[in-house]
Amino acid sequence: MSTLVLELRPGDLMVVNGASLRFRSRTRVELVAKARFLFGKQVMTPESANTPARRIYFAMQCAYVGPEDEREAALADAHLLVEAFQQATTSLMARQLLERALALAEQDEWYQALRLVRHVMRHEATVLNLDPNSGLPIGAGTPAAAALGALAAGAIGAIGLAAE
């Protein structure tokens, strides 16, 4: 079996088989056995799941690297979130990417599935004028951004995404 060597920076987070690890110093990690893992910017905190696409990503992340006894429920949540997103959006591209992401997840191709959902997250951020890294409105702190933030927190599913 081949090994995978990862370079991690101070403060980076890595989730391996459901366990979260935060690195205090620059570290090289060598994975010598099969493991379910995400690291760095691939890891989303629950607080960052603040838009419909980000909630899908978080559910799929939990289905992939969460505790084993929670994975099936997380995948079921991802299916429900994708279904709601697909019904709300006018974006054919987003619907197709999410359909493919679920199919990949069912085939245990998690890295590719999550990559597709990250693409949908970037699309959502562009359409809704959100920061692609945080999912928060660009120009946070202004009255218009506060109104958009309220929209992102609760009503995005109702309006859907505009077509490309």
C-alpha positions in Angstrom: 0.0 0.0 0.0 1.3 3.4 -0.9 1.6 6.2 1.7 0.3 9.8 1.6 2.4 12.6 3.1 0.7 15.8 4.1 2.2 19.1 5.1 0.2 20.9 7.8 0.7 24.4 9.1 0.2 25.7 12.7 -3.5 26.0 13.4 -4.5 23.6 10.6 -7.3 21.2 11.5 -7.4 17.6 10.4 -10.3 15.1 10.9 -9.2 11.4 10.7 -11.8 8.7 11.2 -14.0 11.0 13.2 -11.3 12.5 15.5 -10.4 16.2 15.2 -6.7 17.1 15.4 -5.4 20.7 15.5 -1.7 21.2 14.8 0.4 23.6 16.9 3.4 23.6 14.7 4.3 22.9 11.1 4.0 19.1 10.7 4.5 16.4 8.2 2.0 13.6 8.6 2.4 10.3 6.8 -0.8 8.2 6.4 0.2 4.6 6.0 -3.2 2.9 6.2 -6.5 3.6 4.6 -8.3 6.4 6.6 -11.2 8.8 6.2 -9.7 12.2 6.5 -10.0 15.9 5.5 -7.6 18.7 6.4 -7.1 22.4 6.2 -9.7 24.3 4.3 -11.5 21.1 3.4 -12.8 21.0 7.0 -16.0 23.0 7.7 -17.1 23.9 11.2 -20.8 23.7 12.1 -20.9 27.5 12.4 -19.6 27.9 8.8 -22.6 25.9 7.5 -24.5 29.1 7.0 -26.0 28.7 3.5 -27.9 25.9 1.8 -24.9 24.7 -0.2 -22.6 24.9 2.8 -25.1 22.9 4.9 -25.0 20.2 2.1 -21.2 20.2 2.3 -21.2 19.9 6.1 -23.7 17.0 6.0 -21.6 15.2 3.5 -18.4 15.9 5.5 -20.1 14.4 8.5 -21.1 11.4 6.5 -17.5 11.0 5.3 -15.4 11.7 8.4 -17.8 11.9 11.2 -18.2 9.3 13.9 -19.1 5.9 12.4 -22.4 5.7 14.2 -23.5 9.1 12.8 -22.5 8.6 9.1 -25.7 7.0 7.8 -27.9 9.8 9.3 -25.6 12.5 8.0 -25.8 11.0 4.5 -29.6 10.9 4.8 -29.5 14.6 5.9 -27.4 15.4 2.8 -30.0 13.7 0.6 -32.8 15.8 2.1 -30.7 19.1 1.8 -29.8 18.3 -1.8 -33.5 17.6 -2.6 -34.6 20.9 -1.1 -31.8 22.8 -2.9 -32.6 21.3 -6.2 -36.3 22.2 -5.9 -35.4 25.8 -4.9 -32.7 26.6 -7.5 -33.1 27.6 -11.1 -29.4 26.6 -11.8 -29.3 23.4 -13.9 -25.5 23.3 -13.3 -26.0 23.2 -9.5 -28.7 20.6 -9.7 -26.5 18.3 -11.9 -23.4 18.8 -9.7 -25.3 17.9 -6.6 -26.9 14.8 -8.2 -23.4 13.7 -9.3 -22.0 14.4 -5.8 -24.6 12.2 -4.2 -23.9 9.4 -6.6 -20.2 9.7 -5.9 -20.8 9.6 -2.2 -22.9 6.5 -2.5 -19.9 4.9 -4.4 -17.6 5.9 -1.5 -15.8 8.5 -3.7 -16.0 11.2 -1.0 -13.2 13.4 -2.0 -14.7 13.9 -5.5 -18.2 14.3 -4.1 -17.1 17.0 -1.7 -15.1 18.7 -4.5 -18.3 19.0 -6.5 -20.2 20.5 -3.6 -17.4 23.0 -3.1 -18.0 24.1 -6.7 -21.7 24.6 -5.9 -20.7 26.6 -2.9 -18.6 28.9 -5.0 -21.5 29.3 -7.5 -23.9 30.1 -4.7 -21.5 32.7 -3.3 -21.1 34.4 -6.7 -24.9 34.5 -7.4 -25.7 35.8 -3.9 -22.7 38.1 -3.5 -21.3 36.2 -0.6 -17.7 35.8 0.5 -16.7 32.4 -0.9 -14.6 31.6 2.2 -17.1 32.4 4.9 -20.5 32.4 3.2 -21.2 35.8 4.7 -22.3 38.8 2.7 -19.6 40.8 1.1 -19.2 44.2 2.9 -20.5 42.8 6.1 -21.3 45.6 8.6 -23.4 47.7 6.1 -27.2 47.8 6.4 -27.5 46.1 2.9 -25.1 43.4 4.0 -27.1 42.8 7.2 -30.3 42.4 5.2 -28.5 40.0 2.8 -27.1 38.1 5.9 -30.6 37.6 7.2 -31.7 36.3 3.8 -28.7 33.9 3.7 -29.5 32.7 7.2 -33.1 31.7 6.5 -34.6 32.5 3.2 -32.1 31.4 0.5 -34.0 28.1 0.0 -37.2 30.0 -0.7 -35.7 32.2 -3.5 -33.3 29.7 -5.1 -30.3 30.5 -7.1 -30.4 32.4 -10.4 -29.5 30.5 -13.6 -25.9 30.9 -14.9 
